[in-house]
Structure formats: structure tokens, C-alpha cells
Amino acid sequence: MYSREESQRIKREFWVAFAEKYPRKWVLYDTKIKDFSFKFYVDNKKAQVLIDIEHRSDEKRTAYYEKIEALKNILEEEFIKDLVFEKNYTLESGKTISRIWIEKLGVGFSNKNNWDAIFDFFNENMHALEMFYLEYDEFIKDIE
């Protein structure tokens, strides 16, 4: 088991190595939709690529989620398969969000032998989600 400082150092090295392997600007929080973001997540058991919809208004959060859900067949046939859709996902903090994600199990940031597989997983899946979003963003944004 690593100390907290050692774990933080390894995680920093992980993200620097990822940025060096795939040096590009990701959409992430720059979606032009409040509280709608793309995220990378990794711990010592899994890696995930996520869309989090965290709008304070349940009505707006649900509306954005349902827009993506309406495009689920296109998303899965043309961009990315094996996504998990959860309309009401509860974070550790107790906050309820909507989340759409894909994950790779059995990998972790503390094992450098996993890094290339995680980096490739991140790149392939985030790129696919971004291409989907860039093609359908006007439809997704139009909830009024």
C-alpha cells in the first residue's frame, strides 16, 4: 500500500504521461452547457470515461439526460458501444446526478504496466464521445 503522498505522486505522473502520449485539448468542461461535462476517472480497480450531468435543477438535468438517451441507438451504433446510462446516479457526497459512462475493469493507475491500456481506453472512448457531442450538441442543448 502506498502512502498518500506516494499515491498522489504516482497519480500526477500518470496524468503527465497521459498528456504526453495524447497531447490534445479535450472538450471536458467546455460543452457550453452549465454543469454538463466529460470526465476521465481512474483508481486502482478501474478506468472510466464519463458524461456527468450535474445541473441543480432536476428538471433540466433530466431533460439533458433524456436528449442523450433519445440518441442512444445512434450513439451506440456509430460512436461507442457498452455505455451505461443512469438517470439518477448518487455520488458519494449524496448528490444525485445523471451519468453515462464506459469502464475498463481490472486496471489501476498505481500499476505502470496498465498505463498504456488505460491511455488508449481513455483516448478511444473520449474521442468517440466528443465526436458524438460535436455532431449532436445543438440538439442536446435545445431543452427549452
Helices and strands as residue ranges (DSSP letters): H 4-21, E 36-42, E 46-53, H 58-70, H 72-74, I 75-79, E 84-90, E 96-105, G 112-114, H 115-141
